[in-house]
Amino acid sequence: MTATSFWSADGRPMSAAQFLESLYGALPSFFKDEEELRQLWQDPMTRKQLLAGLEERGFDSIHLAEMQKLVDAEQCDLFDVLAYVAFAAGMKPRVARAEAAKAAVDGSVTDKQKAFINFVLEQYTSRGVGEHDLDNLSPLLKLKYGGAISDALADLGRADQVRGLFAGFQQHLYGKSA
């Protein structure tokens, strides 16, 4: 049995409801509407900055994951949880997001690129949005290609192209049609 304690930015204990209320109150300082959240979230760099800003305000990844559980969204993306808290937006399971992204990139990438994107999406559906951090690109390539980055580059293109592929398909993952 585990219990999660929520603490305010000034170190005072708070209930889960108070944490959710404080998160709701803080979110407008990060984005003004769902579209701005979507724009921030679909780019790995701006998403990382947003998450760092939330952490600075006392909303770290552990507590945000607990919020996912509290709103019964463990199979959803953290994007959906933030949109739900801030704008009462509907939530979509990661599996549905992944399927929409697969369909969106189909025909616009090579078969080898599609295989890599599908692999990354499998990791995402089982583990969550953290798999789409640019810091995970190299470990994902090593996992997919048995540690041989040179094989990955031979299949997917130059390093900058692989990075662009990795960051680019995320627009489809978080686009309005996803």
Beta strands, then each sheet from edge to edge (+ up, - down):
strand 1: 6-7
strand 2: 13-14
sheet 1: 1+ 2-
end
